[in-house]
Amino acid sequence: MKSSNKLSFRDRIARANSRGDFAAVFMMLPAVILLVVMSIYPFFWLFRYICYDYNGFNAYFTGTRNFIRMLEDETFWRSVLHTFEYVGLKLLFVIPLSLLLAVLLNQKLTGSSIYRGIYFMPTVISSAIYSLIFGFIFAVYNGVLNASLQKMGLIQAPIDWLGDPSIVMLSIVIVAVWGGFGNYMIYFISGMSSIPEEIYESSRIDGANGVQTFFHITLPMLSPVLKVILMLAITTAFKDYQSILVLTDGGPNNRSHVMFSYIYKLIFSSSTTPQIGYATMLSVVAALIIGIVTAIYMFVARKLDDVV
């Protein structure tokens, strides 16, 4: 009998066909083609314009000018810092809030399914739409928030939530958390539904209270789901910019610009000629930053798995 490493090419093809490997390949082929055409090819196509000054009509070779401009662009590097600030604040609020609501709604309470639908609803609404609504809520003189706070006597004068550099990022994060917590809440609920009920019953017999049960059973058994949710939350937060454009357009004085909102303005700003070549350079750098952060997170998560 021939060993598997001495099979001829024809025998290998016949064996793969008998196992159904080709059927699996053909089923995956459309998805692979779509990934290559819609994602991988456009990304590498970007490199074509890194060394060009391209305005959408004419392209002029500029050598390393875009690279030098990037190194000297203080607005871009401030937007990088703002991006990390935005990501950190969003994760700080959205993950605990999603987990808390998931724990509460996972209980067998009357109307829990209705509340799940209500909390999930912001996820299916366009970020531009609910950002526009929050723009009216945060308005200085006729906004609902300032009017309510003044009526309760909590503030004396209206607060410029979207115009004060010291609080504008926090205001944007509040909008982002409202639009994203329902999605992660559903992920947490799905993860908790896979935890066997017998484990909870055993903990109750041993006298564990709700807090002890959460930290010693629920949270450890949710760790695989939590890692996936954190990965999704990080990558999503780095790519957020639609709400910022609607709420502040990067202001005041570029205080709320993140990487992709700044890149968007370079290409689509009506006040200047499209700077596609330079924006391409910044897009590649932004992708590298996100890739490095993702790699660090995956490395740390893997090391934590080894420790645990």
C-alpha positions as CSV (number, residue, x, y, z in Angstrom):
1,M,0.0,0.0,0.0
2,K,1.3,3.4,-1.0
3,S,2.0,5.8,1.8
4,S,0.4,9.3,1.6
5,N,3.7,11.0,0.9
6,K,4.5,8.8,-2.1
7,L,1.2,9.2,-3.9
8,S,1.4,10.5,-7.4
9,F,-0.2,13.8,-8.3
10,R,-3.1,12.1,-10.0
11,D,-3.7,9.9,-6.9
12,R,-3.7,13.0,-4.7
13,I,-6.3,14.7,-6.9
14,A,-8.5,11.5,-6.8
15,R,-8.2,11.3,-3.0
16,A,-9.0,15.0,-2.6
17,N,-12.0,14.6,-4.9
18,S,-13.3,11.6,-3.0
19,R,-13.1,13.5,0.3
20,G,-15.1,16.4,-1.1
21,D,-12.2,18.9,-0.8
22,F,-12.8,20.4,-4.2
23,A,-16.5,21.0,-3.4
24,A,-15.4,22.9,-0.3
25,V,-12.9,24.9,-2.4
26,F,-15.5,25.8,-5.0
27,M,-17.9,26.9,-2.3
28,M,-15.3,29.2,-0.8
29,L,-14.1,30.5,-4.2
30,P,-16.8,33.3,-4.6
31,A,-16.0,34.7,-1.1
32,V,-12.2,34.6,-1.9
33,I,-12.7,36.3,-5.2
34,L,-14.8,39.0,-3.6
35,L,-12.2,39.5,-0.8
36,V,-9.4,39.9,-3.4
37,V,-11.4,42.2,-5.7
38,M,-13.0,44.4,-3.1
39,S,-10.4,44.5,-0.3
40,I,-6.9,43.2,-1.1
41,Y,-6.6,44.7,-4.6
42,P,-7.8,48.2,-3.7
43,F,-5.4,48.2,-0.7
44,F,-2.4,47.5,-2.9
45,W,-3.7,49.8,-5.6
46,L,-3.3,52.6,-3.0
47,F,0.5,52.2,-3.1
48,R,0.4,53.5,-6.7
49,Y,-0.4,57.0,-5.6
50,I,1.8,57.3,-2.5
51,C,4.5,59.1,-4.5
52,Y,2.1,61.1,-6.6
53,D,0.3,64.4,-6.3
54,Y,-3.1,63.2,-7.6
55,N,-6.2,65.4,-7.7
56,G,-8.6,63.0,-9.4
57,F,-7.6,64.1,-12.9
58,N,-3.9,64.4,-13.2
59,A,-1.1,62.6,-11.4
60,Y,2.4,64.1,-10.9
61,F,5.3,62.2,-9.5
62,T,6.5,63.9,-6.3
63,G,9.0,61.4,-4.9
64,T,9.2,61.5,-1.2
65,R,7.3,64.8,-0.8
66,N,4.2,63.2,0.6
67,F,6.2,61.2,3.1
68,I,8.1,64.4,4.3
69,R,4.8,66.3,4.5
70,M,3.3,63.5,6.6
71,L,6.2,63.7,9.1
72,E,5.7,67.5,9.4
73,D,1.9,67.4,9.5
74,E,1.1,68.3,13.1
75,T,-2.7,68.1,12.5
76,F,-2.4,64.5,11.3
77,W,-0.3,63.4,14.3
78,R,-2.7,65.1,16.7
79,S,-5.5,63.2,15.0
80,V,-3.6,60.0,15.7
81,L,-3.5,61.0,19.4
82,H,-7.2,61.9,19.3
83,T,-7.9,58.5,17.7
84,F,-6.3,56.7,20.6
85,E,-8.1,58.9,23.0
86,Y,-11.4,58.2,21.3
87,V,-10.8,54.4,21.2
88,G,-9.7,54.3,24.8
89,L,-12.8,56.2,26.1
90,K,-15.2,54.3,23.9
91,L,-13.9,50.9,25.1
92,L,-13.9,52.1,28.7
93,F,-17.6,52.8,28.6
94,V,-19.1,50.5,25.9
95,I,-17.7,47.1,27.1
96,P,-18.7,47.4,30.8
97,L,-22.1,48.8,29.8
98,S,-22.7,46.1,27.3
99,L,-21.7,43.4,29.8
100,L,-23.8,44.8,32.6
101,L,-26.9,45.0,30.4
102,A,-26.3,41.5,29.1
103,V,-26.1,40.1,32.6
104,L,-29.3,41.9,33.6
105,L,-31.2,40.9,30.5
106,N,-30.0,37.3,30.6
107,Q,-32.1,36.8,33.7
108,K,-35.6,35.3,33.3
109,L,-37.4,38.6,33.7
110,T,-40.7,39.7,32.3
111,G,-40.2,41.8,29.2
112,S,-36.4,41.1,28.8
113,S,-36.9,40.3,25.1
114,I,-38.5,43.6,24.5
115,Y,-35.7,45.5,26.3
116,R,-33.1,43.5,24.2
117,G,-34.8,44.7,21.0
118,I,-34.9,48.3,22.3
119,Y,-31.3,48.4,23.3
120,F,-30.2,46.7,20.0
121,M,-32.2,49.2,17.9
122,P,-29.5,51.9,17.7
123,T,-27.2,49.4,16.0
124,V,-29.4,49.1,12.9
125,I,-29.8,52.9,12.6
126,S,-27.4,54.8,10.5
127,S,-24.7,56.6,12.5
128,A,-25.3,59.8,10.5
129,I,-29.0,59.8,11.5
130,Y,-28.5,59.3,15.2
131,S,-25.6,61.7,15.2
132,L,-27.8,64.4,13.7
133,I,-30.4,63.7,16.4
134,F,-27.7,64.0,19.1
135,G,-26.6,67.3,17.5
136,F,-30.0,68.8,18.3
137,I,-29.8,67.3,21.8
138,F,-26.3,68.8,22.4
139,A,-27.3,72.2,20.9
140,V,-26.1,75.1,23.1
141,Y,-29.2,77.3,23.4
142,N,-32.2,75.2,22.3
143,G,-30.8,71.7,23.1
144,V,-32.8,69.3,25.2
145,L,-29.8,68.4,27.4
146,N,-28.9,72.0,28.4
147,A,-32.6,72.8,29.0
148,S,-33.1,69.8,31.2
149,L,-29.9,70.4,33.2
150,Q,-30.8,74.1,33.7
151,K,-34.4,73.2,34.8
152,M,-33.0,70.8,37.4
153,G,-30.6,73.5,38.6
154,L,-27.5,71.4,37.8
155,I,-26.0,74.1,35.6
156,Q,-26.4,77.9,35.5
157,A,-25.3,78.6,31.9
158,P,-25.6,76.5,28.8
159,I,-22.7,74.2,28.0
160,D,-21.2,74.1,24.5
161,W,-20.9,70.3,24.4
162,L,-19.6,70.2,20.8
163,G,-17.7,73.4,20.8
164,D,-15.7,73.2,24.0
165,P,-12.3,71.5,23.3
166,S,-12.2,70.1,26.8
167,I,-15.4,68.1,26.6
168,V,-16.0,67.6,22.8
169,M,-14.4,64.2,22.7
170,L,-16.4,63.0,25.6
171,S,-19.6,64.1,23.9
172,I,-18.7,62.3,20.8
173,V,-17.9,59.1,22.8
174,I,-21.3,59.3,24.4
175,V,-22.9,59.2,21.0
176,A,-20.6,56.3,19.9
177,V,-21.4,54.3,23.0
178,W,-25.1,54.8,22.5
179,G,-24.9,53.6,18.9
180,G,-22.7,50.5,19.7
181,F,-23.4,49.0,23.0
182,G,-26.5,47.0,21.8
183,N,-24.4,45.1,19.3
184,Y,-21.9,43.9,21.9
185,M,-24.7,43.3,24.4
186,I,-26.1,40.7,22.0
187,Y,-22.7,39.0,21.7
188,F,-22.4,38.8,25.5
189,I,-25.9,37.4,25.8
190,S,-25.1,34.7,23.2
191,G,-22.0,33.8,25.1
192,M,-23.8,33.5,28.4
193,S,-26.5,31.3,26.9
194,S,-23.9,28.7,26.2
195,I,-22.9,28.4,29.9
196,P,-24.5,25.3,31.3
197,E,-27.2,26.0,33.9
198,E,-25.9,23.2,36.1
199,I,-22.8,25.2,36.9
200,Y,-24.9,28.0,38.3
201,E,-27.0,25.6,40.3
202,S,-23.9,24.1,41.8
203,S,-22.6,27.5,42.8
204,R,-25.9,28.4,44.4
205,I,-25.8,25.1,46.4
206,D,-22.3,26.0,47.5
207,G,-23.6,29.3,48.8
208,A,-22.2,31.7,46.2
209,N,-23.9,35.0,45.8
210,G,-24.5,36.9,42.6
211,V,-21.3,38.8,42.6
212,Q,-19.2,35.7,43.3
213,T,-21.0,33.8,40.6
214,F,-20.3,36.5,38.1
215,F,-16.6,36.9,38.8
216,H,-15.8,33.2,39.3
217,I,-18.1,31.6,36.7
218,T,-19.7,33.9,34.2
219,L,-16.7,36.2,33.5
220,P,-14.1,33.4,33.2
221,M,-16.4,31.3,30.9
222,L,-17.0,34.4,28.8
223,S,-13.3,35.0,28.1
224,P,-13.3,33.6,24.6
225,V,-16.3,35.7,23.7
226,L,-14.8,38.7,25.4
227,K,-11.6,38.5,23.4
228,V,-13.6,38.5,20.1
229,I,-15.8,41.4,21.3
230,L,-12.7,43.4,22.3
231,M,-11.1,42.7,18.9
232,L,-14.3,43.9,17.1
233,A,-14.6,46.9,19.4
234,I,-11.0,48.0,18.9
235,T,-11.1,47.7,15.1
236,T,-14.5,49.4,14.9
237,A,-13.5,52.3,17.1
238,F,-10.4,52.9,15.0
239,K,-12.5,53.2,11.9
240,D,-15.2,55.5,13.4
241,Y,-15.4,58.9,11.8
242,Q,-19.0,59.4,10.4
243,S,-20.4,60.6,13.7
244,I,-17.5,63.0,14.1
245,L,-18.1,64.6,10.7
246,V,-21.8,65.0,11.4
247,L,-21.4,66.4,14.9
248,T,-18.3,68.6,14.8
249,D,-16.7,68.2,11.3
250,G,-13.4,67.8,13.2
251,G,-13.7,71.0,15.2
252,P,-13.3,73.0,17.2
253,N,-9.8,73.8,15.9
254,N,-9.3,70.1,14.8
255,R,-9.7,69.0,18.4
256,S,-12.1,66.1,17.4
257,H,-10.3,65.0,14.2
258,V,-9.4,61.3,14.2
259,M,-7.2,59.8,11.5
260,F,-10.0,58.8,9.1
261,S,-12.0,62.0,9.5
262,Y,-8.9,64.0,8.6
263,I,-8.2,61.8,5.6
264,Y,-11.8,62.1,4.5
265,K,-11.5,65.9,4.6
266,L,-8.4,65.9,2.5
267,I,-10.2,64.1,-0.3
268,F,-13.8,65.4,-0.1
269,S,-13.4,68.9,1.4
270,S,-15.3,71.4,-0.8
271,S,-12.8,74.2,0.1
272,T,-9.7,72.6,-1.3
273,T,-8.6,70.5,-4.3
274,P,-8.8,66.8,-3.6
275,Q,-5.4,65.7,-2.2
276,I,-5.7,62.0,-3.1
277,G,-2.0,61.3,-3.3
278,Y,-1.3,62.7,0.2
279,A,-4.5,61.1,1.6
280,T,-3.3,57.8,0.2
281,M,0.0,58.1,2.2
282,L,-1.9,58.8,5.4
283,S,-4.3,55.9,4.7
284,V,-1.5,53.5,4.5
285,V,0.1,54.8,7.7
286,A,-3.3,54.6,9.5
287,A,-3.7,51.0,8.3
288,L,-0.2,50.2,9.6
289,I,-1.1,51.7,13.0
290,I,-4.3,49.7,13.3
291,G,-2.4,46.6,12.2
292,I,0.2,47.1,14.8
293,V,-2.4,47.7,17.6
294,T,-4.3,44.5,16.4
295,A,-1.1,42.4,16.4
296,I,-0.2,43.7,19.9
297,Y,-3.7,42.8,21.2
298,M,-3.6,39.3,19.7
299,F,-0.1,38.7,21.2
300,V,-1.2,39.9,24.6
301,A,-4.4,37.8,24.4
302,R,-2.4,34.7,23.5
303,K,0.0,35.2,26.3
304,L,-2.8,35.6,28.8
305,D,-4.3,32.3,27.5
306,D,-1.0,30.6,28.3
307,V,-0.9,32.1,31.8
308,V,-4.4,31.1,32.5
